[in-house]
Every structure is written in structure tokens, then in C-alpha cells.
Amino acid sequence: MQVQHNISLKPYNTFGIDVKAKHFISVENIDDLKTIFSTEKFPNKFIIGGGSNMLLTKDVDALVIHLNLKGKKTVSTNDNHVFIKAEAGENWHDFVLWTLKQNYGGLENMSLIPGNVGTSPIQNIGAYGVELKDVFESCEVLNLDTLTIETLSKKDCQFGYRNSIFKNEAKGKYIILNVTFKLTKNNHNLHTNYGAILSQLETMNVTDPTIQDVSKAVIAIRQSKLPDPKEIGNSGSFFKNPIISTEQFKELQRNFPEAPHYVISETEVKVPAGWLIETAGFKGKTFDHYGVHKKQALVLVNYGGAKGEDILQLSKLIQKTIYRIFNISIEAEVNIF
């Protein structure tokens, strides 16, 4: 293991923010990870995976640990399902494509989500009507108090909308080492009624879609609306879609009868944050080297040279404006440091 010093984190976050790590190390196995956390030489430690769900606003005065654990394997299988364990450092989209090559179903709607496998449970990532919790079996974590490996079940993880125990009472307690997924081998349950998937499949002249077709449709939709982080710095959706009460939605409808929405229950309605931001006039706005993407208002972008603090202040301006116009609070989906 080699510790480096004063290393730019620009290649390690999808926003492409150029902040420095006081110390930096890339870890490829669990034993090395345990060794790092047992040493007192670096009292402050900061974990980074795919860097896709974070906004860095300042230099990191700590040992930045790049979690680079790789590998995937079949844990068990039965007539209908296969259980696949993927290590935390595996690229999420590459892993999705690998499962589809094996004809394993369940992850196709979450194609092209940026980031690594290890961070997927933290956010309970999701797209087009499917969330991680729908295919999650368990994960192995390193308990940072005891430096022992524990297995957490779906129930243990307390998944919610873009939420989990890892963002709440267990924040800073564990490092996710790997995730085991329960995927279908046959009789795949396709989710095609959310968003524009059906119309995209029609465009592709697909009438009897496979899981691979659904993945291709999702990729086409995302590529048409979302910038590639390799070309324009971004973290995907910056904000969560707010869930409001039915009464609050009726009030919204009185002023904005065209407001799109998804009924969650008899008492709750989800409103697309992208629609709120676009209606407020932010879509496509630029401020020096950063702004709101021209095709998707949910995405804040770094056109090159922006500081994390610039993007943070823009996000706060958007939040204040949305609340003033719609009386709705929107929360950041990304983690801000």
C-alpha cells in the first residue's frame, strides 16, 4: 500500500471538481482496508467509491480511501433465481450489462446509472419504477468500530425512497464491501409502464420486449436527456422527487393544473422535481462555468473549472425558488462535503 499526498480528486468525482486530498490511497482488498483503519497515523479518513453521488466543496483534510474492491460471483441458484455477489468497486453499469449477458433479470431499468456497486444501497438507487431494494438480498459491511465483517439483510438496511440506514443512524459506522442481488433466471418481470419506456420500445419497433430490450430503451432515454460525466461534469439527478400530501398536491393543482404526478398512496403524491425546476425557469440556465443542463432540469453541471461551492449555491437558489413558487421543499439527492 502506498499513501500519496496532495492528490487532486478531479478524476475521482463525476462532477470533475478539482479539490485536493491531503493523503490518498487506493485499496484493492479487505485486509488492507482493515490495516488502514487500525492505524492511528491517519485519524481522519474519507471513503470514495465511484464518486458519482457527491459534491466536493473544499479540499479534504484527511486520508481519502479509494475503495477499489473488484469481482463478482454466483453465490447460489435455484429454478427461478440466481444470487450474484458483486464487490463494492465494480462499476454499476458494467455490472448491469454483465447480468444481462447472462440473461439475469432485475437490473435492466437501472442501466446507465453512474457510480459503483458499493454505493448503490446507500442511496437505494432507482430508475423507471425499479429500486435497488427490489433486487437486494444482502450486503457485507466492515464495522469500523470492531473491524469485523457483518452481513446486513434488506430489513436491516431500512430502505426508503433514496434512503437507507447508511444515510441515517449507521452513517459512518460501516463500509459496504459487496452486495448480493436476487435476480430472475426466467419469467422475468418487466417494468415498462414508467416514463417513456413504452414509447421508446415502439420507436425501436419492439413489440415483445426482452430484458435486454428494456435496458437498451432505458439507455437510449437516458442518453437523450442526461450528459455523460466524462464529457460534462455532473452527478446525475441532483434533487429527489418530492413526495407531498394529497392536500398539498390539490393546492398545487389549483395553480398548476398541468402538474405531472405519481400517486404513492391515498395520502401521498410524488411530483417530478425536474418539472418544478423547469417550470421555475432554471432549465438550461448557465452561470459562468456551471449551470442547469439544457435537456434535464434535474441535472446540475460543471462545464469546466467550476468550484463545488458554486454548484452548492446554485442548488440552494433553486431550492429557495421552488419553495417560493410552489410551497414545496426539494432535497438534494447527492451528498455534499
DRENMAR-563206 format. One line per field, with one value per residue (C-alpha): y, x negated, z; residue number from 1; residue in three letters. Coordinates in nm, 3 decimals. Last residue first. Layout:
Y c(Y; ...) .
X c(X; ...) .
Z c(Z; ...) .
nr c(NUM; ...) .
rest c(ALA; ...) .
// end
This chain:
Y c(1.761; 1.736; 1.401; 1.399; 1.365; 1.726; 1.786; 1.970; 2.172; 2.261; 2.591; 2.608; 2.945; 3.037; 2.678; 2.621; 2.947; 2.862; 2.515; 2.651; 2.913; 2.645; 2.427; 2.725; 2.787; 2.424; 2.443; 2.743; 2.586; 2.284; 2.509; 2.536; 2.488; 2.302; 2.288; 2.169; 2.057; 2.045; 1.777; 1.774; 2.026; 1.772; 1.876; 2.213; 2.106; 2.351; 2.564; 2.580; 2.762; 3.118; 3.078; 2.889; 2.838; 2.541; 2.458; 2.714; 2.875; 2.782; 2.547; 2.366; 2.327; 2.203; 1.967; 1.822; 1.773; 1.535; 1.535; 1.230; 1.211; 1.095; 1.038; 0.771; 0.623; 0.695; 0.871; 0.986; 1.345; 1.579; 1.937; 2.050; 2.206; 2.443; 2.693; 2.476; 2.167; 2.279; 2.317; 1.970; 1.846; 1.991; 1.812; 1.484; 1.523; 1.569; 1.342; 1.544; 1.398; 1.396; 1.650; 1.636; 1.376; 1.266; 1.361; 1.605; 1.708; 1.730; 1.496; 1.201; 1.270; 1.190; 1.438; 1.319; 1.359; 1.162; 0.932; 0.849; 0.761; 0.549; 0.368; 0.297; 0.157; -0.058; -0.194; -0.272; -0.453; -0.661; -0.757; -0.882; -0.688; -0.833; -0.540; -0.386; -0.147; 0.062; 0.365; 0.143; 0.046; 0.416; 0.477; 0.200; 0.320; 0.686; 0.715; 0.408; 0.140; -0.089; -0.289; -0.645; -0.935; -1.202; -1.550; -1.689; -1.658; -1.380; -1.182; -1.173; -0.943; -0.976; -0.657; -0.613; -0.431; -0.162; 0.043; 0.077; 0.315; 0.649; 0.680; 0.388; 0.601; 0.783; 0.774; 0.412; 0.314; 0.376; 0.648; 0.735; 0.648; 0.415; 0.116; 0.011; -0.169; -0.430; -0.539; -0.599; -0.807; -0.694; -0.923; -0.825; -0.816; -0.723; -0.410; -0.363; 0.006; 0.038; -0.248; -0.368; -0.446; -0.743; -0.685; -0.868; -0.975; -0.660; -0.692; -0.473; -0.279; -0.138; 0.047; -0.003; 0.229; 0.394; 0.446; 0.356; 0.388; 0.290; 0.583; 0.393; 0.061; 0.163; 0.295; -0.034; -0.120; 0.176; 0.504; 0.632; 0.490; 0.363; 0.074; 0.080; -0.047; -0.358; -0.458; -0.731; -1.006; -1.245; -1.330; -1.392; -1.103; -0.903; -0.962; -0.834; -0.522; -0.441; -0.492; -0.257; -0.004; -0.025; -0.016; -0.280; -0.130; -0.263; -0.628; -0.809; -1.114; -1.278; -1.483; -1.660; -1.711; -1.929; -2.290; -2.230; -2.058; -1.979; -1.740; -1.666; -1.443; -1.085; -0.917; -0.589; -0.388; -0.039; 0.170; 0.494; 0.592; 0.965; 1.022; 1.352; 1.728; 1.705; 2.023; 2.203; 2.185; 1.822; 1.726; 1.359; 1.088; 0.972; 0.946; 0.583; 0.490; 0.745; 0.694; 0.973; 0.910; 1.135; 0.979; 0.900; 0.754; 0.576; 0.254; 0.000; 0.157; 0.127; -0.233; -0.327; -0.185; -0.369; -0.694; -0.614; -0.594; -0.340; -0.014; 0.308; 0.560; 0.937; 1.199; 1.575; 1.516; 1.806; 1.967; 1.989; 1.922; 1.685; 1.641; 1.268; 1.250; 1.051; 1.207; 1.556; 1.429; 1.601; 1.441; 1.634; 1.322; 0.960; 0.660; 0.339; 0.000) .
X c(1.892; 2.235; 2.402; 2.625; 3.002; 3.057; 3.398; 3.693; 3.932; 4.269; 4.454; 4.478; 4.328; 4.135; 4.037; 3.912; 3.714; 3.547; 3.448; 3.314; 3.105; 2.971; 2.868; 2.692; 2.502; 2.387; 2.279; 2.058; 1.924; 1.811; 1.596; 1.644; 1.347; 1.524; 1.886; 1.986; 2.347; 2.662; 2.905; 3.270; 3.351; 3.280; 3.215; 3.040; 2.850; 2.858; 2.547; 2.171; 1.871; 2.008; 2.370; 2.576; 2.952; 3.066; 3.363; 3.392; 3.724; 3.939; 4.133; 3.808; 3.724; 4.073; 4.081; 3.740; 3.855; 4.122; 4.414; 4.484; 4.827; 4.916; 5.235; 5.423; 5.092; 4.799; 4.992; 4.749; 4.757; 4.740; 4.859; 5.096; 5.345; 5.074; 5.238; 5.525; 5.313; 5.058; 5.331; 5.458; 5.099; 5.076; 5.395; 5.266; 4.953; 4.615; 4.339; 4.058; 3.855; 3.501; 3.251; 2.912; 3.011; 2.696; 2.375; 2.240; 1.921; 1.969; 1.780; 1.685; 1.996; 2.208; 2.495; 2.852; 3.157; 3.104; 2.850; 3.101; 3.374; 3.145; 3.003; 3.354; 3.461; 3.147; 3.212; 3.575; 3.459; 3.211; 3.485; 3.679; 3.951; 4.237; 4.344; 4.005; 4.002; 3.725; 3.955; 4.219; 3.968; 3.904; 4.277; 4.304; 4.000; 4.104; 4.170; 4.286; 4.500; 4.216; 4.134; 4.066; 4.093; 3.864; 4.012; 3.658; 3.330; 3.451; 3.210; 3.151; 2.851; 2.566; 2.373; 2.008; 1.775; 2.007; 1.811; 1.990; 2.037; 2.005; 2.381; 2.548; 2.820; 2.907; 2.760; 2.641; 2.980; 3.127; 3.267; 3.336; 3.702; 3.675; 3.457; 3.419; 3.086; 3.152; 3.471; 3.281; 3.031; 2.695; 2.394; 2.110; 1.732; 1.528; 1.317; 1.485; 1.578; 1.548; 1.789; 1.693; 2.002; 2.138; 2.460; 2.789; 3.065; 3.136; 3.341; 3.642; 3.436; 3.230; 3.530; 3.745; 4.012; 3.801; 3.489; 3.355; 3.069; 3.129; 2.898; 2.668; 2.751; 2.592; 2.268; 2.083; 2.197; 2.018; 2.131; 2.336; 2.682; 2.654; 2.899; 3.132; 3.434; 3.235; 3.141; 3.395; 3.332; 3.042; 2.989; 2.615; 2.541; 2.797; 2.605; 2.284; 2.461; 2.578; 2.225; 2.081; 2.347; 2.258; 1.879; 1.742; 1.561; 1.806; 1.772; 2.059; 2.237; 2.494; 2.790; 2.975; 3.348; 3.617; 3.506; 3.248; 2.909; 2.635; 2.345; 2.262; 1.957; 1.840; 1.503; 1.331; 1.258; 1.134; 1.245; 1.048; 0.952; 0.900; 0.677; 0.795; 0.802; 1.026; 1.007; 1.342; 1.689; 1.695; 2.036; 2.115; 2.321; 2.097; 1.759; 1.728; 1.606; 1.469; 1.416; 1.276; 1.048; 0.933; 0.704; 0.429; 0.131; 0.355; 0.359; 0.640; 0.849; 0.570; 0.498; 0.864; 0.871; 0.552; 0.713; 1.027; 0.854; 0.796; 0.746; 0.640; 0.467; 0.476; 0.349; 0.421; 0.685; 0.713; 1.014; 1.070; 1.441; 1.500; 1.868; 1.810; 1.570; 1.245; 1.061; 1.085; 0.967; 0.630; 0.361; 0.180; 0.005; -0.013; 0.006; -0.131; 0.000) .
Z c(0.155; -0.005; -0.061; -0.369; -0.360; -0.258; -0.108; -0.259; -0.043; -0.194; -0.148; -0.529; -0.619; -0.304; -0.225; -0.578; -0.565; -0.235; -0.357; -0.688; -0.508; -0.275; -0.570; -0.730; -0.405; -0.400; -0.764; -0.696; -0.373; -0.571; -0.786; -1.160; -1.392; -1.667; -1.781; -1.434; -1.446; -1.237; -1.353; -1.251; -1.526; -1.797; -2.159; -2.115; -1.805; -1.517; -1.462; -1.438; -1.587; -1.577; -1.465; -1.719; -1.737; -1.948; -1.726; -1.447; -1.537; -1.237; -1.465; -1.540; -1.170; -1.080; -1.379; -1.286; -0.927; -1.053; -0.805; -0.589; -0.421; -0.070; 0.133; -0.060; -0.166; -0.399; -0.677; -0.944; -1.065; -1.362; -1.297; -1.575; -1.332; -1.198; -0.963; -0.843; -0.900; -0.641; -0.378; -0.464; -0.425; -0.076; 0.024; -0.120; 0.090; -0.076; -0.201; -0.354; -0.642; -0.508; -0.635; -0.808; -1.065; -1.247; -1.069; -1.323; -1.506; -1.881; -2.118; -1.898; -1.689; -1.999; -2.008; -1.946; -2.168; -2.490; -2.324; -2.051; -2.298; -2.516; -2.213; -2.082; -2.421; -2.445; -2.096; -2.182; -2.496; -2.293; -2.050; -2.351; -2.529; -2.735; -2.953; -3.031; -3.327; -3.160; -3.165; -3.007; -2.737; -2.677; -2.642; -2.385; -2.187; -2.173; -1.801; -1.616; -1.782; -1.891; -1.580; -1.698; -1.455; -1.599; -1.628; -1.629; -1.441; -1.211; -0.994; -0.618; -0.565; -0.315; -0.239; -0.150; 0.090; 0.226; 0.480; 0.811; 1.105; 0.926; 0.879; 1.057; 1.220; 0.897; 0.549; 0.581; 0.728; 0.385; 0.160; -0.200; -0.123; 0.174; 0.261; 0.623; 0.566; 0.835; 0.657; 0.335; 0.528; 0.666; 0.687; 0.920; 0.873; 1.179; 1.223; 1.567; 1.550; 1.171; 1.106; 0.759; 0.559; 0.366; 0.177; 0.148; -0.093; -0.295; -0.614; -0.527; -0.270; -0.558; -0.692; -1.002; -1.147; -1.416; -1.206; -0.865; -0.624; -0.261; -0.190; 0.046; -0.121; -0.454; -0.305; -0.320; -0.672; -0.827; -0.979; -1.272; -1.354; -1.712; -1.670; -1.370; -1.561; -1.662; -1.308; -1.242; -1.494; -1.547; -1.914; -1.855; -2.088; -1.890; -1.569; -1.735; -1.863; -1.510; -1.376; -1.636; -1.536; -1.166; -1.194; -0.957; -0.657; -0.397; -0.492; -0.665; -0.523; -0.751; -0.629; -0.909; -0.923; -1.077; -1.058; -0.787; -0.767; -0.520; -0.460; -0.824; -0.846; -0.896; -0.854; -0.766; -0.449; -0.543; -0.246; -0.284; 0.070; 0.120; 0.421; 0.561; 0.508; 0.202; -0.005; -0.039; -0.198; -0.307; -0.445; -0.418; -0.581; -0.860; -0.689; -0.793; -0.446; -0.200; 0.172; 0.393; 0.690; 0.972; 1.235; 0.983; 1.170; 1.419; 1.221; 1.258; 0.984; 0.729; 0.825; 0.791; 0.438; 0.352; 0.466; 0.266; -0.072; -0.350; -0.161; -0.335; -0.107; -0.075; 0.172; 0.184; -0.082; -0.322; -0.490; -0.864; -0.911; -1.202; -1.112; -1.164; -0.871; -0.867; -1.162; -1.002; -0.664; -0.698; -0.480; -0.209; -0.075; -0.182; 0.051; -0.099; 0.000) .
nr c(337; 336; 335; 334; 333; 332; 331; 330; 329; 328; 327; 326; 325; 324; 323; 322; 321; 320; 319; 318; 317; 316; 315; 314; 313; 312; 311; 310; 309; 308; 307; 306; 305; 304; 303; 302; 301; 300; 299; 298; 297; 296; 295; 294; 293; 292; 291; 290; 289; 288; 287; 286; 285; 284; 283; 282; 281; 280; 279; 278; 277; 276; 275; 274; 273; 272; 271; 270; 269; 268; 267; 266; 265; 264; 263; 262; 261; 260; 259; 258; 257; 256; 255; 254; 253; 252; 251; 250; 249; 248; 247; 246; 245; 244; 243; 242; 241; 240; 239; 238; 237; 236; 235; 234; 233; 232; 231; 230; 229; 228; 227; 226; 225; 224; 223; 222; 221; 220; 219; 218; 217; 216; 215; 214; 213; 212; 211; 210; 209; 208; 207; 206; 205; 204; 203; 202; 201; 200; 199; 198; 197; 196; 195; 194; 193; 192; 191; 190; 189; 188; 187; 186; 185; 184; 183; 182; 181; 180; 179; 178; 177; 176; 175; 174; 173; 172; 171; 170; 169; 168; 167; 166; 165; 164; 163; 162; 161; 160; 159; 158; 157; 156; 155; 154; 153; 152; 151; 150; 149; 148; 147; 146; 145; 144; 143; 142; 141; 140; 139; 138; 137; 136; 135; 134; 133; 132; 131; 130; 129; 128; 127; 126; 125; 124; 123; 122; 121; 120; 119; 118; 117; 116; 115; 114; 113; 112; 111; 110; 109; 108; 107; 106; 105; 104; 103; 102; 101; 100; 99; 98; 97; 96; 95; 94; 93; 92; 91; 90; 89; 88; 87; 86; 85; 84; 83; 82; 81; 80; 79; 78; 77; 76; 75; 74; 73; 72; 71; 70; 69; 68; 67; 66; 65; 64; 63; 62; 61; 60; 59; 58; 57; 56; 55; 54; 53; 52; 51; 50; 49; 48; 47; 46; 45; 44; 43; 42; 41; 40; 39; 38; 37; 36; 35; 34; 33; 32; 31; 30; 29; 28; 27; 26; 25; 24; 23; 22; 21; 20; 19; 18; 17; 16; 15; 14; 13; 12; 11; 10; 9; 8; 7; 6; 5; 4; 3; 2; 1) .
rest c(PHE; ILE; ASN; VAL; GLU; ALA; GLU; ILE; SER; ILE; ASN; PHE; ILE; ARG; TYR; ILE; THR; LYS; GLN; ILE; LEU; LYS; SER; LEU; GLN; LEU; ILE; ASP; GLU; GLY; LYS; ALA; GLY; GLY; TYR; ASN; VAL; LEU; VAL; LEU; ALA; GLN; LYS; LYS; HIS; VAL; GLY; TYR; HIS; ASP; PHE; THR; LYS; GLY; LYS; PHE; GLY; ALA; THR; GLU; ILE; LEU; TRP; GLY; ALA; PRO; VAL; LYS; VAL; GLU; THR; GLU; SER; ILE; VAL; TYR; HIS; PRO; ALA; GLU; PRO; PHE; ASN; ARG; GLN; LEU; GLU; LYS; PHE; GLN; GLU; THR; SER; ILE; ILE; PRO; ASN; LYS; PHE; PHE; SER; GLY; SER; ASN; GLY; ILE; GLU; LYS; PRO; ASP; PRO; LEU; LYS; SER; GLN; ARG; ILE; ALA; ILE; VAL; ALA; LYS; SER; VAL; ASP; GLN; ILE; THR; PRO; ASP; THR; VAL; ASN; MET; THR; GLU; LEU; GLN; SER; LEU; ILE; ALA; GLY; TYR; ASN; THR; HIS; LEU; ASN; HIS; ASN; ASN; LYS; THR; LEU; LYS; PHE; THR; VAL; ASN; LEU; ILE; ILE; TYR; LYS; GLY; LYS; ALA; GLU; ASN; LYS; PHE; ILE; SER; ASN; ARG; TYR; GLY; PHE; GLN; CYS; ASP; LYS; LYS; SER; LEU; THR; GLU; ILE; THR; LEU; THR; ASP; LEU; ASN; LEU; VAL; GLU; CYS; SER; GLU; PHE; VAL; ASP; LYS; LEU; GLU; VAL; GLY; TYR; ALA; GLY; ILE; ASN; GLN; ILE; PRO; SER; THR; GLY; VAL; ASN; GLY; PRO; ILE; LEU; SER; MET; ASN; GLU; LEU; GLY; GLY; TYR; ASN; GLN; LYS; LEU; THR; TRP; LEU; VAL; PHE; ASP; HIS; TRP; ASN; GLU; GLY; ALA; GLU; ALA; LYS; ILE; PHE; VAL; HIS; ASN; ASP; ASN; THR; SER; VAL; THR; LYS; LYS; GLY; LYS; LEU; ASN; LEU; HIS; ILE; VAL; LEU; ALA; ASP; VAL; ASP; LYS; THR; LEU; LEU; MET; ASN; SER; GLY; GLY; GLY; ILE; ILE; PHE; LYS; ASN; PRO; PHE; LYS; GLU; THR; SER; PHE; ILE; THR; LYS; LEU; ASP; ASP; ILE; ASN; GLU; VAL; SER; ILE; PHE; HIS; LYS; ALA; LYS; VAL; ASP; ILE; GLY; PHE; THR; ASN; TYR; PRO; LYS; LEU; SER; ILE; ASN; HIS; GLN; VAL; GLN; MET) .
// end
